Amino acid sequence: MNNAAPLPPQIEIDLPPEVRDPIQDPIYDFEKLGLGIAETLLKAAEAQVIEAQNLYERTKALADHIRSQVAEQSQQLDDMNARLKTFGQRMLEAHQKFNGGSK
C-alpha cells in the first residue's frame, strides 16, 4: 500500500480572453505580429546595449592610454626641468668661479 499523500488537484481558472497571457497562446494575427515586433525591438535594444558596452570598453582603453601618455610626458617635462635647473646652477657657479667669486 502506498502511504504517500495524494497530489492536490490542479486548479484551472477560466480567464476571459482580455486577461489571458498573449505570449502563451497567440490566436490572432495581430497578436503574432505584435509579439514579433516586441521581440524584434528587444533584440535591437540588446544589440544597442552590446554595442554601447563595446564602445565604453574601447573608450576606457583610450582614456587609459591618454592617461599613460600624459604621465609619460609629464615625467619627461620634469626631467627636462631638472636638467635645466642643473645646467643653470652650473652656469652660475662657472660664472662666479670665472669672476673670482664676485657677482
PDB file as gemmi writes it, atoms N, CA and C in Angstrom:
CRYST1    1.000    1.000    1.000  90.00  90.00  90.00 P 1                      
ATOM      1  N   MET A   1       0.844  -1.173   0.000  1.00  0.00           N  
ATOM      2  CA  MET A   1       0.000   0.000   0.000  1.00  0.00           C  
ATOM      3  C   MET A   1       0.892   1.239   0.000  1.00  0.00           C  
ATOM      4  N   ASN A   2       0.539   2.247  -0.772  1.00  0.00           N  
ATOM      5  CA  ASN A   2       1.293   3.488  -0.909  1.00  0.00           C  
ATOM      6  C   ASN A   2       0.827   4.473   0.154  1.00  0.00           C  
ATOM      7  N   ASN A   3       1.775   4.925   1.024  1.00  0.00           N  
ATOM      8  CA  ASN A   3       1.433   5.856   2.093  1.00  0.00           C  
ATOM      9  C   ASN A   3       1.652   7.309   1.696  1.00  0.00           C  
ATOM     10  N   ALA A   4       2.033   7.580   0.457  1.00  0.00           N  
ATOM     11  CA  ALA A   4       2.280   8.946   0.007  1.00  0.00           C  
ATOM     12  C   ALA A   4       0.982   9.728  -0.031  1.00  0.00           C  
ATOM     13  N   ALA A   5       1.091  10.990   0.301  1.00  0.00           N  
ATOM     14  CA  ALA A   5      -0.090  11.850   0.284  1.00  0.00           C  
ATOM     15  C   ALA A   5      -0.524  12.069  -1.151  1.00  0.00           C  
ATOM     16  N   PRO A   6      -1.794  12.099  -1.373  1.00  0.00           N  
ATOM     17  CA  PRO A   6      -2.259  12.327  -2.739  1.00  0.00           C  
ATOM     18  C   PRO A   6      -1.944  13.756  -3.185  1.00  0.00           C  
ATOM     19  N   LEU A   7      -1.659  13.909  -4.479  1.00  0.00           N  
ATOM     20  CA  LEU A   7      -1.385  15.225  -5.035  1.00  0.00           C  
ATOM     21  C   LEU A   7      -2.656  16.037  -5.093  1.00  0.00           C  
ATOM     22  N   PRO A   8      -2.558  17.345  -4.788  1.00  0.00           N  
ATOM     23  CA  PRO A   8      -3.765  18.173  -4.874  1.00  0.00           C  
ATOM     24  C   PRO A   8      -4.185  18.311  -6.338  1.00  0.00           C  
ATOM     25  N   PRO A   9      -5.436  18.409  -6.553  1.00  0.00           N  
ATOM     26  CA  PRO A   9      -5.887  18.568  -7.944  1.00  0.00           C  
ATOM     27  C   PRO A   9      -5.420  19.923  -8.485  1.00  0.00           C  
ATOM     28  N   GLN A  10      -5.130  19.934  -9.780  1.00  0.00           N  
ATOM     29  CA  GLN A  10      -4.725  21.195 -10.406  1.00  0.00           C  
ATOM     30  C   GLN A  10      -5.930  22.110 -10.497  1.00  0.00           C  
ATOM     31  N   ILE A  11      -5.657  23.346 -10.170  1.00  0.00           N  
ATOM     32  CA  ILE A  11      -6.730  24.336 -10.213  1.00  0.00           C  
ATOM     33  C   ILE A  11      -6.657  25.042 -11.554  1.00  0.00           C  
ATOM     34  N   GLU A  12      -7.723  25.010 -12.253  1.00  0.00           N  
ATOM     35  CA  GLU A  12      -7.779  25.704 -13.535  1.00  0.00           C  
ATOM     36  C   GLU A  12      -8.752  26.856 -13.409  1.00  0.00           C  
ATOM     37  N   ILE A  13      -8.286  28.012 -13.788  1.00  0.00           N  
ATOM     38  CA  ILE A  13      -9.137  29.194 -13.734  1.00  0.00           C  
ATOM     39  C   ILE A  13      -9.411  29.600 -15.164  1.00  0.00           C  
ATOM     40  N   ASP A  14     -10.638  29.765 -15.459  1.00  0.00           N  
ATOM     41  CA  ASP A  14     -11.037  30.146 -16.804  1.00  0.00           C  
ATOM     42  C   ASP A  14     -11.070  31.668 -16.887  1.00  0.00           C  
ATOM     43  N   LEU A  15      -9.975  32.244 -17.432  1.00  0.00           N  
ATOM     44  CA  LEU A  15      -9.881  33.700 -17.535  1.00  0.00           C  
ATOM     45  C   LEU A  15     -10.525  34.184 -18.819  1.00  0.00           C  
ATOM     46  N   PRO A  16     -11.057  35.383 -18.784  1.00  0.00           N  
ATOM     47  CA  PRO A  16     -11.595  35.941 -20.021  1.00  0.00           C  
ATOM     48  C   PRO A  16     -10.454  36.219 -21.001  1.00  0.00           C  
ATOM     49  N   PRO A  17     -10.732  36.275 -22.301  1.00  0.00           N  
ATOM     50  CA  PRO A  17      -9.683  36.449 -23.310  1.00  0.00           C  
ATOM     51  C   PRO A  17      -8.842  37.704 -23.118  1.00  0.00           C  
ATOM     52  N   GLU A  18      -9.410  38.788 -22.593  1.00  0.00           N  
ATOM     53  CA  GLU A  18      -8.643  40.015 -22.443  1.00  0.00           C  
ATOM     54  C   GLU A  18      -7.643  39.938 -21.297  1.00  0.00           C  
ATOM     55  N   VAL A  19      -7.737  38.933 -20.435  1.00  0.00           N  
ATOM     56  CA  VAL A  19      -6.844  38.798 -19.300  1.00  0.00           C  
ATOM     57  C   VAL A  19      -5.760  37.749 -19.559  1.00  0.00           C  
ATOM     58  N   ARG A  20      -6.011  36.776 -20.457  1.00  0.00           N  
ATOM     59  CA  ARG A  20      -5.051  35.694 -20.659  1.00  0.00           C  
ATOM     60  C   ARG A  20      -3.728  36.225 -21.214  1.00  0.00           C  
ATOM     61  N   ASP A  21      -2.671  35.481 -20.984  1.00  0.00           N  
ATOM     62  CA  ASP A  21      -1.325  35.861 -21.417  1.00  0.00           C  
ATOM     63  C   ASP A  21      -1.197  35.628 -22.921  1.00  0.00           C  
ATOM     64  N   PRO A  22      -1.045  36.693 -23.732  1.00  0.00           N  
ATOM     65  CA  PRO A  22      -0.998  36.506 -25.186  1.00  0.00           C  
ATOM     66  C   PRO A  22       0.265  35.787 -25.649  1.00  0.00           C  
ATOM     67  N   ILE A  23       1.341  35.777 -24.826  1.00  0.00           N  
ATOM     68  CA  ILE A  23       2.572  35.122 -25.232  1.00  0.00           C  
ATOM     69  C   ILE A  23       2.379  33.606 -25.253  1.00  0.00           C  
ATOM     70  N   GLN A  24       1.548  33.086 -24.337  1.00  0.00           N  
ATOM     71  CA  GLN A  24       1.355  31.644 -24.239  1.00  0.00           C  
ATOM     72  C   GLN A  24       0.474  31.097 -25.362  1.00  0.00           C  
ATOM     73  N   ASP A  25      -0.455  31.899 -25.821  1.00  0.00           N  
ATOM     74  CA  ASP A  25      -1.429  31.348 -26.756  1.00  0.00           C  
ATOM     75  C   ASP A  25      -1.890  32.399 -27.778  1.00  0.00           C  
ATOM     76  N   PRO A  26      -0.984  32.829 -28.679  1.00  0.00           N  
ATOM     77  CA  PRO A  26      -1.450  33.834 -29.647  1.00  0.00           C  
ATOM     78  C   PRO A  26      -2.444  33.215 -30.628  1.00  0.00           C  
ATOM     79  N   ILE A  27      -3.577  33.839 -30.704  1.00  0.00           N  
ATOM     80  CA  ILE A  27      -4.620  33.331 -31.597  1.00  0.00           C  
ATOM     81  C   ILE A  27      -4.744  34.216 -32.829  1.00  0.00           C  
ATOM     82  N   TYR A  28      -4.729  35.504 -32.625  1.00  0.00           N  
ATOM     83  CA  TYR A  28      -4.993  36.431 -33.710  1.00  0.00           C  
ATOM     84  C   TYR A  28      -3.703  36.840 -34.408  1.00  0.00           C  
ATOM     85  N   ASP A  29      -3.828  37.184 -35.674  1.00  0.00           N  
ATOM     86  CA  ASP A  29      -2.656  37.610 -36.449  1.00  0.00           C  
ATOM     87  C   ASP A  29      -2.011  38.851 -35.848  1.00  0.00           C  
ATOM     88  N   PHE A  30      -2.836  39.777 -35.364  1.00  0.00           N  
ATOM     89  CA  PHE A  30      -2.254  40.999 -34.788  1.00  0.00           C  
ATOM     90  C   PHE A  30      -1.446  40.677 -33.535  1.00  0.00           C  
ATOM     91  N   GLU A  31      -1.848  39.628 -32.787  1.00  0.00           N  
ATOM     92  CA  GLU A  31      -1.067  39.215 -31.625  1.00  0.00           C  
ATOM     93  C   GLU A  31       0.296  38.688 -32.057  1.00  0.00           C  
ATOM     94  N   LYS A  32       0.290  37.847 -33.072  1.00  0.00           N  
ATOM     95  CA  LYS A  32       1.547  37.294 -33.578  1.00  0.00           C  
ATOM     96  C   LYS A  32       2.441  38.413 -34.101  1.00  0.00           C  
ATOM     97  N   LEU A  33       1.829  39.358 -34.841  1.00  0.00           N  
ATOM     98  CA  LEU A  33       2.581  40.490 -35.362  1.00  0.00           C  
ATOM     99  C   LEU A  33       3.111  41.353 -34.218  1.00  0.00           C  
ATOM    100  N   GLY A  34       2.284  41.639 -33.238  1.00  0.00           N  
ATOM    101  CA  GLY A  34       2.703  42.439 -32.089  1.00  0.00           C  
ATOM    102  C   GLY A  34       3.815  41.759 -31.310  1.00  0.00           C  
ATOM    103  N   LEU A  35       3.693  40.453 -31.107  1.00  0.00           N  
ATOM    104  CA  LEU A  35       4.746  39.720 -30.401  1.00  0.00           C  
ATOM    105  C   LEU A  35       6.039  39.718 -31.201  1.00  0.00           C  
ATOM    106  N   GLY A  36       5.915  39.614 -32.526  1.00  0.00           N  
ATOM    107  CA  GLY A  36       7.109  39.676 -33.381  1.00  0.00           C  
ATOM    108  C   GLY A  36       7.778  41.039 -33.296  1.00  0.00           C  
ATOM    109  N   ILE A  37       6.970  42.084 -33.292  1.00  0.00           N  
ATOM    110  CA  ILE A  37       7.518  43.446 -33.181  1.00  0.00           C  
ATOM    111  C   ILE A  37       8.203  43.613 -31.825  1.00  0.00           C  
ATOM    112  N   ALA A  38       7.551  43.145 -30.770  1.00  0.00           N  
ATOM    113  CA  ALA A  38       8.132  43.262 -29.429  1.00  0.00           C  
ATOM    114  C   ALA A  38       9.462  42.508 -29.362  1.00  0.00           C  
ATOM    115  N   GLU A  39       9.517  41.309 -29.933  1.00  0.00           N  
ATOM    116  CA  GLU A  39      10.749  40.522 -29.916  1.00  0.00           C  
ATOM    117  C   GLU A  39      11.848  41.207 -30.723  1.00  0.00           C  
ATOM    118  N   THR A  40      11.475  41.779 -31.865  1.00  0.00           N  
ATOM    119  CA  THR A  40      12.447  42.495 -32.692  1.00  0.00           C  
ATOM    120  C   THR A  40      12.982  43.723 -31.965  1.00  0.00           C  
ATOM    121  N   LEU A  41      12.106  44.447 -31.285  1.00  0.00           N  
ATOM    122  CA  LEU A  41      12.543  45.611 -30.510  1.00  0.00           C  
ATOM    123  C   LEU A  41      13.520  45.206 -29.406  1.00  0.00           C  
ATOM    124  N   LEU A  42      13.223  44.103 -28.720  1.00  0.00           N  
ATOM    125  CA  LEU A  42      14.131  43.633 -27.677  1.00  0.00           C  
ATOM    126  C   LEU A  42      15.490  43.245 -28.246  1.00  0.00           C  
ATOM    127  N   LYS A  43      15.483  42.556 -29.375  1.00  0.00           N  
ATOM    128  CA  LYS A  43      16.756  42.160 -29.995  1.00  0.00           C  
ATOM    129  C   LYS A  43      17.542  43.386 -30.431  1.00  0.00           C  
ATOM    130  N   ALA A  44      16.853  44.378 -30.983  1.00  0.00           N  
ATOM    131  CA  ALA A  44      17.532  45.606 -31.399  1.00  0.00           C  
ATOM    132  C   ALA A  44      18.092  46.343 -30.185  1.00  0.00           C  
ATOM    133  N   ALA A  45      17.334  46.395 -29.101  1.00  0.00           N  
ATOM    134  CA  ALA A  45      17.814  47.058 -27.880  1.00  0.00           C  
ATOM    135  C   ALA A  45      19.015  46.316 -27.312  1.00  0.00           C  
ATOM    136  N   GLU A  46      18.979  44.986 -27.319  1.00  0.00           N  
ATOM    137  CA  GLU A  46      20.119  44.205 -26.844  1.00  0.00           C  
ATOM    138  C   GLU A  46      21.350  44.468 -27.697  1.00  0.00           C  
ATOM    139  N   ALA A  47      21.165  44.551 -29.006  1.00  0.00           N  
ATOM    140  CA  ALA A  47      22.292  44.842 -29.898  1.00  0.00           C  
ATOM    141  C   ALA A  47      22.871  46.218 -29.592  1.00  0.00           C  
ATOM    142  N   GLN A  48      22.003  47.186 -29.316  1.00  0.00           N  
ATOM    143  CA  GLN A  48      22.485  48.522 -28.975  1.00  0.00           C  
ATOM    144  C   GLN A  48      23.230  48.521 -27.644  1.00  0.00           C  
ATOM    145  N   VAL A  49      22.749  47.745 -26.680  1.00  0.00           N  
ATOM    146  CA  VAL A  49      23.428  47.655 -25.389  1.00  0.00           C  
ATOM    147  C   VAL A  49      24.807  47.034 -25.567  1.00  0.00           C  
ATOM    148  N   ILE A  50      24.886  45.979 -26.358  1.00  0.00           N  
ATOM    149  CA  ILE A  50      26.176  45.327 -26.611  1.00  0.00           C  
ATOM    150  C   ILE A  50      27.129  46.296 -27.304  1.00  0.00           C  
ATOM    151  N   GLU A  51      26.644  47.009 -28.300  1.00  0.00           N  
ATOM    152  CA  GLU A  51      27.486  47.990 -28.998  1.00  0.00           C  
ATOM    153  C   GLU A  51      27.928  49.099 -28.053  1.00  0.00           C  
ATOM    154  N   ALA A  52      27.013  49.549 -27.193  1.00  0.00           N  
ATOM    155  CA  ALA A  52      27.367  50.592 -26.218  1.00  0.00           C  
ATOM    156  C   ALA A  52      28.417  50.076 -25.244  1.00  0.00           C  
ATOM    157  N   GLN A  53      28.291  48.827 -24.814  1.00  0.00           N  
ATOM    158  CA  GLN A  53      29.290  48.250 -23.915  1.00  0.00           C  
ATOM    159  C   GLN A  53      30.652  48.168 -24.602  1.00  0.00           C  
ATOM    160  N   ASN A  54      30.642  47.748 -25.862  1.00  0.00           N  
ATOM    161  CA  ASN A  54      31.896  47.678 -26.616  1.00  0.00           C  
ATOM    162  C   ASN A  54      32.525  49.060 -26.765  1.00  0.00           C  
ATOM    163  N   LEU A  55      31.701  50.044 -27.093  1.00  0.00           N  
ATOM    164  CA  LEU A  55      32.196  51.415 -27.222  1.00  0.00           C  
ATOM    165  C   LEU A  55      32.734  51.915 -25.886  1.00  0.00           C  
ATOM    166  N   TYR A  56      32.057  51.602 -24.804  1.00  0.00           N  
ATOM    167  CA  TYR A  56      32.506  52.001 -23.470  1.00  0.00           C  
ATOM    168  C   TYR A  56      33.869  51.385 -23.156  1.00  0.00           C  
ATOM    169  N   GLU A  57      34.034  50.109 -23.454  1.00  0.00           N  
ATOM    170  CA  GLU A  57      35.310  49.441 -23.195  1.00  0.00           C  
ATOM    171  C   GLU A  57      36.427  50.051 -24.043  1.00  0.00           C  
ATOM    172  N   ARG A  58      36.143  50.339 -25.313  1.00  0.00           N  
ATOM    173  CA  ARG A  58      37.158  50.965 -26.176  1.00  0.00           C  
ATOM    174  C   ARG A  58      37.490  52.364 -25.679  1.00  0.00           C  
ATOM    175  N   THR A  59      36.488  53.094 -25.210  1.00  0.00           N  
ATOM    176  CA  THR A  59      36.719  54.442 -24.688  1.00  0.00           C  
ATOM    177  C   THR A  59      37.543  54.392 -23.407  1.00  0.00           C  
ATOM    178  N   LYS A  60      37.259  53.413 -22.529  1.00  0.00           N  
ATOM    179  CA  LYS A  60      38.058  53.262 -21.320  1.00  0.00           C  
ATOM    180  C   LYS A  60      39.517  52.964 -21.670  1.00  0.00           C  
ATOM    181  N   ALA A  61      39.725  52.094 -22.671  1.00  0.00           N  
ATOM    182  CA  ALA A  61      41.098  51.766 -23.085  1.00  0.00           C  
ATOM    183  C   ALA A  61      41.801  53.006 -23.636  1.00  0.00           C  
ATOM    184  N   LEU A  62      41.096  53.801 -24.433  1.00  0.00           N  
ATOM    185  CA  LEU A  62      41.670  55.032 -24.980  1.00  0.00           C  
ATOM    186  C   LEU A  62      41.999  56.010 -23.857  1.00  0.00           C  
ATOM    187  N   ALA A  63      41.088  56.148 -22.891  1.00  0.00           N  
ATOM    188  CA  ALA A  63      41.326  57.060 -21.761  1.00  0.00           C  
ATOM    189  C   ALA A  63      42.537  56.602 -20.954  1.00  0.00           C  
ATOM    190  N   ASP A  64      42.677  55.301 -20.746  1.00  0.00           N  
ATOM    191  CA  ASP A  64      43.846  54.782 -20.035  1.00  0.00           C  
ATOM    192  C   ASP A  64      45.125  55.080 -20.801  1.00  0.00           C  
ATOM    193  N   HIS A  65      45.076  54.926 -22.118  1.00  0.00           N  
ATOM    194  CA  HIS A  65      46.246  55.224 -22.954  1.00  0.00           C  
ATOM    195  C   HIS A  65      46.611  56.709 -22.863  1.00  0.00           C  
ATOM    196  N   ILE A  66      45.600  57.565 -22.931  1.00  0.00           N  
ATOM    197  CA  ILE A  66      45.843  59.009 -22.827  1.00  0.00           C  
ATOM    198  C   ILE A  66      46.454  59.342 -21.471  1.00  0.00           C  
ATOM    199  N   ARG A  67      45.920  58.742 -20.402  1.00  0.00           N  
ATOM    200  CA  ARG A  67      46.476  58.988 -19.068  1.00  0.00           C  
ATOM    201  C   ARG A  67      47.942  58.574 -18.999  1.00  0.00           C  
ATOM    202  N   SER A  68      48.263  57.422 -19.576  1.00  0.00           N  
ATOM    203  CA  SER A  68      49.660  56.965 -19.529  1.00  0.00           C  
ATOM    204  C   SER A  68      50.556  57.881 -20.354  1.00  0.00           C  
ATOM    205  N   GLN A  69      50.064  58.382 -21.471  1.00  0.00           N  
ATOM    206  CA  GLN A  69      50.841  59.308 -22.294  1.00  0.00           C  
ATOM    207  C   GLN A  69      51.060  60.631 -21.567  1.00  0.00           C  
ATOM    208  N   VAL A  70      50.029  61.125 -20.895  1.00  0.00           N  
ATOM    209  CA  VAL A  70      50.153  62.370 -20.128  1.00  0.00           C  
ATOM    210  C   VAL A  70      51.173  62.185 -19.009  1.00  0.00           C  
ATOM    211  N   ALA A  71      51.101  61.038 -18.321  1.00  0.00           N  
ATOM    212  CA  ALA A  71      52.063  60.772 -17.247  1.00  0.00           C  
ATOM    213  C   ALA A  71      53.483  60.704 -17.802  1.00  0.00           C  
ATOM    214  N   GLU A  72      53.650  60.058 -18.947  1.00  0.00           N  
ATOM    215  CA  GLU A  72      54.985  59.960 -19.567  1.00  0.00           C  
ATOM    216  C   GLU A  72      55.508  61.333 -19.973  1.00  0.00           C  
ATOM    217  N   GLN A  73      54.654  62.145 -20.587  1.00  0.00           N  
ATOM    218  CA  GLN A  73      55.070  63.481 -20.999  1.00  0.00           C  
ATOM    219  C   GLN A  73      55.376  64.355 -19.781  1.00  0.00           C  
ATOM    220  N   SER A  74      54.582  64.220 -18.727  1.00  0.00           N  
ATOM    221  CA  SER A  74      54.844  64.980 -17.502  1.00  0.00           C  
ATOM    222  C   SER A  74      56.192  64.591 -16.911  1.00  0.00           C  
ATOM    223  N   GLN A  75      56.494  63.301 -16.914  1.00  0.00           N  
ATOM    224  CA  GLN A  75      57.783  62.841 -16.410  1.00  0.00           C  
ATOM    225  C   GLN A  75      58.927  63.400 -17.250  1.00  0.00           C  
ATOM    226  N   GLN A  76      58.745  63.408 -18.563  1.00  0.00           N  
ATOM    227  CA  GLN A  76      59.779  63.962 -19.435  1.00  0.00           C  
ATOM    228  C   GLN A  76      59.977  65.454 -19.180  1.00  0.00           C  
ATOM    229  N   LEU A  77      58.885  66.189 -18.956  1.00  0.00           N  
ATOM    230  CA  LEU A  77      58.998  67.615 -18.640  1.00  0.00           C  
ATOM    231  C   LEU A  77      59.692  67.831 -17.297  1.00  0.00           C  
ATOM    232  N   ASP A  78      59.366  66.996 -16.312  1.00  0.00           N  
ATOM    233  CA  ASP A  78      60.050  67.089 -15.021  1.00  0.00           C  
ATOM    234  C   ASP A  78      61.549  66.843 -15.180  1.00  0.00           C  
ATOM    235  N   ASP A  79      61.902  65.842 -15.967  1.00  0.00           N  
ATOM    236  CA  ASP A  79      63.318  65.538 -16.210  1.00  0.00           C  
ATOM    237  C   ASP A  79      64.018  66.713 -16.903  1.00  0.00           C  
ATOM    238  N   MET A  80      63.342  67.290 -17.901  1.00  0.00           N  
ATOM    239  CA  MET A  80      63.924  68.417 -18.621  1.00  0.00           C  
ATOM    240  C   MET A  80      64.112  69.615 -17.686  1.00  0.00           C  
ATOM    241  N   ASN A  81      63.108  69.888 -16.845  1.00  0.00           N  
ATOM    242  CA  ASN A  81      63.222  70.993 -15.895  1.00  0.00           C  
ATOM    243  C   ASN A  81      64.375  70.769 -14.923  1.00  0.00           C  
ATOM    244  N   ALA A  82      64.528  69.540 -14.465  1.00  0.00           N  
ATOM    245  CA  ALA A  82      65.627  69.234 -13.545  1.00  0.00           C  
ATOM    246  C   ALA A  82      66.971  69.444 -14.237  1.00  0.00           C  
ATOM    247  N   ARG A  83      67.092  69.019 -15.488  1.00  0.00           N  
ATOM    248  CA  ARG A  83      68.346  69.218 -16.230  1.00  0.00           C  
ATOM    249  C   ARG A  83      68.623  70.694 -16.465  1.00  0.00           C  
ATOM    250  N   LEU A  84      67.557  71.466 -16.769  1.00  0.00           N  
ATOM    251  CA  LEU A  84      67.743  72.905 -16.974  1.00  0.00           C  
ATOM    252  C   LEU A  84      68.161  73.604 -15.674  1.00  0.00           C  
ATOM    253  N   LYS A  85      67.590  73.202 -14.553  1.00  0.00           N  
ATOM    254  CA  LYS A  85      67.993  73.788 -13.270  1.00  0.00           C  
ATOM    255  C   LYS A  85      69.451  73.454 -12.970  1.00  0.00           C  
ATOM    256  N   THR A  86      69.831  72.196 -13.230  1.00  0.00           N  
ATOM    257  CA  THR A  86      71.220  71.788 -13.006  1.00  0.00           C  
ATOM    258  C   THR A  86      72.150  72.579 -13.919  1.00  0.00           C  
ATOM    259  N   PHE A  87      71.771  72.735 -15.176  1.00  0.00           N  
ATOM    260  CA  PHE A  87      72.580  73.499 -16.128  1.00  0.00           C  
ATOM    261  C   PHE A  87      72.710  74.952 -15.672  1.00  0.00           C  
ATOM    262  N   GLY A  88      71.590  75.550 -15.259  1.00  0.00           N  
ATOM    263  CA  GLY A  88      71.610  76.934 -14.788  1.00  0.00           C  
ATOM    264  C   GLY A  88      72.495  77.100 -13.559  1.00  0.00           C  
ATOM    265  N   GLN A  89      72.409  76.166 -12.631  1.00  0.00           N  
ATOM    266  CA  GLN A  89      73.241  76.225 -11.430  1.00  0.00           C  
ATOM    267  C   GLN A  89      74.717  76.108 -11.804  1.00  0.00           C  
ATOM    268  N   ARG A  90      75.045  75.218 -12.736  1.00  0.00           N  
ATOM    269  CA  ARG A  90      76.437  75.066 -13.163  1.00  0.00           C  
ATOM    270  C   ARG A  90      76.937  76.314 -13.877  1.00  0.00           C  
ATOM    271  N   MET A  91      76.073  76.902 -14.669  1.00  0.00           N  
ATOM    272  CA  MET A  91      76.466  78.134 -15.362  1.00  0.00           C  
ATOM    273  C   MET A  91      76.745  79.250 -14.346  1.00  0.00           C  
ATOM    274  N   LEU A  92      75.888  79.363 -13.337  1.00  0.00           N  
ATOM    275  CA  LEU A  92      76.074  80.374 -12.304  1.00  0.00           C  
ATOM    276  C   LEU A  92      77.379  80.129 -11.547  1.00  0.00           C  
ATOM    277  N   GLU A  93      77.610  78.861 -11.183  1.00  0.00           N  
ATOM    278  CA  GLU A  93      78.842  78.524 -10.480  1.00  0.00           C  
ATOM    279  C   GLU A  93      80.078  78.812 -11.339  1.00  0.00           C  
ATOM    280  N   ALA A  94      80.002  78.488 -12.626  1.00  0.00           N  
ATOM    281  CA  ALA A  94      81.144  78.755 -13.515  1.00  0.00           C  
ATOM    282  C   ALA A  94      81.369  80.244 -13.662  1.00  0.00           C  
ATOM    283  N   HIS A  95      80.292  81.009 -13.776  1.00  0.00           N  
ATOM    284  CA  HIS A  95      80.420  82.475 -13.886  1.00  0.00           C  
ATOM    285  C   HIS A  95      81.057  83.036 -12.627  1.00  0.00           C  
ATOM    286  N   GLN A  96      80.586  82.563 -11.460  1.00  0.00           N  
ATOM    287  CA  GLN A  96      81.145  83.044 -10.194  1.00  0.00           C  
ATOM    288  C   GLN A  96      82.615  82.652 -10.060  1.00  0.00           C  
ATOM    289  N   LYS A  97      82.959  81.439 -10.481  1.00  0.00           N  
ATOM    290  CA  LYS A  97      84.338  80.990 -10.415  1.00  0.00           C  
ATOM    291  C   LYS A  97      85.217  81.794 -11.360  1.00  0.00           C  
ATOM    292  N   PHE A  98      84.725  82.054 -12.551  1.00  0.00           N  
ATOM    293  CA  PHE A  98      85.483  82.806 -13.556  1.00  0.00           C  
ATOM    294  C   PHE A  98      85.731  84.239 -13.078  1.00  0.00           C  
ATOM    295  N   ASN A  99      84.738  84.828 -12.421  1.00  0.00           N  
ATOM    296  CA  ASN A  99      84.838  86.192 -11.923  1.00  0.00           C  
ATOM    297  C   ASN A  99      85.451  86.250 -10.523  1.00  0.00           C  
ATOM    298  N   GLY A 100      85.967  85.182 -10.070  1.00  0.00           N  
ATOM    299  CA  GLY A 100      86.631  85.173  -8.764  1.00  0.00           C  
ATOM    300  C   GLY A 100      85.662  85.217  -7.612  1.00  0.00           C  
ATOM    301  N   GLY A 101      84.464  84.683  -7.808  1.00  0.00           N  
ATOM    302  CA  GLY A 101      83.516  84.617  -6.714  1.00  0.00           C  
ATOM    303  C   GLY A 101      82.667  85.864  -6.579  1.00  0.00           C  
ATOM    304  N   SER A 102      82.919  86.923  -7.356  1.00  0.00           N  
ATOM    305  CA  SER A 102      82.069  88.109  -7.259  1.00  0.00           C  
ATOM    306  C   SER A 102      80.858  87.959  -8.140  1.00  0.00           C  
ATOM    307  N   LYS A 103      79.898  88.780  -7.826  1.00  0.00           N  
ATOM    308  CA  LYS A 103      78.636  88.705  -8.557  1.00  0.00           C  
ATOM    309  C   LYS A 103      78.669  89.487  -9.835  1.00  0.00           C  
TER     310      LYS A 103                                                      
END                                                                             
